[in-house]
Structures are given as structure tokens and as C-alpha cells.
Amino acid sequence: MNNLSSDSEIAKEITSQIDAQQTDISDISWWDAPIFAVFWALILVVFLQFFSRYVLNNSISWTEEIARYLLIVVTFSGAAICARKKSHIYLDFFHLYIPGAASRALFFLMDLITAAFFAYAAWSGVMLANRMGHQRMISIDVSRSWMFWAVVICLAITAIVTLIRAFHSLRRPAL
């Protein structure tokens, strides 16, 4: 009985802490708008797929393929948002134990390597888009090249933003 009351108290405290937190959307930028538009298009297509399959009992054939391609575009465009917000996963441990100048150099090197990776991925995407751009979608007669080029653009933007961040990290004052 005592465990249940303590668990209930813990749950109430956690709930009150969650309720007390303010949602901060100040880091949303104007260039997140196209990504949110693609995300909402994905939500609408998935809802249409669900509605037609389970309510109308007659699935619309193109919704699954379009949802897959929109999800790919949302994923790669999300990488650009993560690069802008500096929220990509990286090892954030060693810089606490090294001098400030070495820490800046380490972050610069990490950003250069990351930018090189995304630039190489964009270049590989261009090669893939040129080879596969003539293929058509299965369910509707539209070229799949729009999806390949959207991924290439997202990877290039991510590489550019990461490169800009690398040079900004050099100008940051030492800790």
C-alpha cells in the first residue's frame, strides 16, 4: 500500500513538472516552413491512407508510395534543421578536459568531417539522381527524380550549414 502511494506522489510530481515547463519555439526559423509543409503533407497522405483502408474499406493505391517518398524527404530535410540547431549527435565529453583552444579546434575538425560527409553524400546523390531520374513511380505516372533531387538539396544545405558552423566555432571565445 505504501509503494502505491509513493508511486502516485512521484507521478504527480513528474506531471506537475511537465505542466510547469514552457514550450519554447523561439528556435523555429523561416526556412523550417518548407520542411513543416512536407511533414503536414505526409500526415495528410497517411490519414487518407488510413481513412480509405479502414473506413471506406477500399485502399487508395498511391498513398503508400507517396507516403514513403515524403517520409524520405522529411528525414533528409530534418538533417538540415539539426545542422542549423546544432543538435546532431556528437561526442561531447573530451572537450571538457582539454584547453579551450584545443576544444575549438576539435569542434572545428568534427564540423569539417561532418560537412565533408554530407557533401560527399550530396555528390553521390547527384550521381544517383542522374542515373535513376528517368524512372517513374509505380502507382502514378510521375518521375521519381523529384525525390532524389530533394534529398540532394537537403544534403547540400546540411553540408553548407555545417561548414558555416565550423568557421563560427573558430571565432567563438575560449572557455
N, C-alpha and C positions, 0 to 999 in steps of 0.2 A: 504494500500500500504506500509506503514511504517513497519507493522508487518512482511510482506513478506520479505522485505529487511533485517530486523534484524534476522529473522529466517534463511535466506540464509547466512548471515555473521556467525551466530552461527554454522551452518552446515559446512561451510568452515573451521572454526577454529577447530572444532572437527576432521574433516577429516585430516587437516594438523598435528594435534597432533597424530593421529593414524599412519599416514605415517611416522612421525618423530621417533616413537618408534622402537627400535631394537628388533628383536625376539631373545630371549635368550634361547638356547637349551643346555646350559652347564650342566644342571642338569640331562640330559639323561645318563643313566648308561648302562653297558653291559648287565645287567640282565633284561632290558626292551625289549631286542631284541625278545625273545620268545613271549612276550605279543603283540608286534607290528606284529609279524608274524601271530598270531591268528587273530588279528584285520584285517590284509590285506586279510587273507583267508575269513573272514566274508564279507568283501567288495566284493571280487570276487564272492562268492556264491550269495550274494544279487543281484549283477549285472547280473549274469547268470539267476537268477530267473526272474528279470525284463525283460531281453532280450528275454528269451524263452516265457514269458507270453504275452508281448505286441508287440514284433516284429515278432516272429515266430508264435504267436497265438496258441502255444501248450506248456503248462507249464510243466516243469520238476518236477516230484513229490517229489523227495528227497531234493530239495533245501530249502524248507520251514522248514523242521525238522532240517536239518543240520545248517541252519542259526540260529534257536532258540538255539541249543546247543552251537554253537560258541559264541553267544551273552551272554549266561550264563557264559562261561569260561572267556570271555573278562571282564565281570563285576567283577567277583571274583578275577581275576588276577590284575585288576585295583586297588583293595583294597591294594594289596601288594605295588604297586607303590605309592599310597597315604601314606602308612605307612613309606616308605623309604623317601619320600619327606616331611614328617610331615605335610601333608595337609588334614588330616581327620578333620572333623568339631568337635570343642570342644569349651567350654565356655572360652573365652579369655577376661574376664573383671575383675574378682575379684583379680587376681594376681597383678594387677596394684596398688591395695590399701592395700596390705599386705606386710610384710617384705620379703626380698629376700630368706631367709631360708625357710619360710613358703610357698613361691611361688614354690620353688624347690620341697618341699615335696608334694604340691598339684599336680604339674605336674607328679611327680613320682607315686602318687596314681592313677591319671587319666590313666596313661600309664599301670599300673598294672591291673586296672579294664578292660581296653580295651584289653590287651593281654589275660586276663582270658576269656573274651567274645569270642575272636577269637579262642582260644584253645578249649573252650567248643564247639564252632560251628564246629571245625575240628573233634573233637571226635564224635560229633553227625553225622557228615558226614561219618565217618568211619562206624558207625553203619548202616547208611542208605545205603552206598555203598555195605556193606556185604549182606544186605537183598535184595537189588534191582539190584545187579550186574549181575544176570543171565538173566534179561530182555533184549529183543532185540529191536532195533529200528523198527518203523512201516514201513518205506519206504525202508530201506535197511537192509540186514541181518548182522548187526554189533551189538555187545553188547553195551548197554548204560553205562557200568561200567567205560569206559574211561572218560566220562564227570563227573561222581561222584568223581572219584579219582583225576581228575584235580582240581575240586573245593576243595577237602580236602587238596591237596598240597598247593593251593593258600592260604587257610585259615591258614594252619600251618606256612607258610612263613610269613604271615602278623602277626601272633602271636609272632613269634620269633623276627621279626624286631621291633615290638612294645616293646617287653621286653628288647631288647638291647637298644632301645632309652630311656626306663625308667631308666636304670642304667647310661646311659650317662647324663641324666638330673640331676642326683645326683652329678656328678663331675663338672657340669657347675658352674662357679663362681657366687656368689651372686651379684645381681644388686644394 
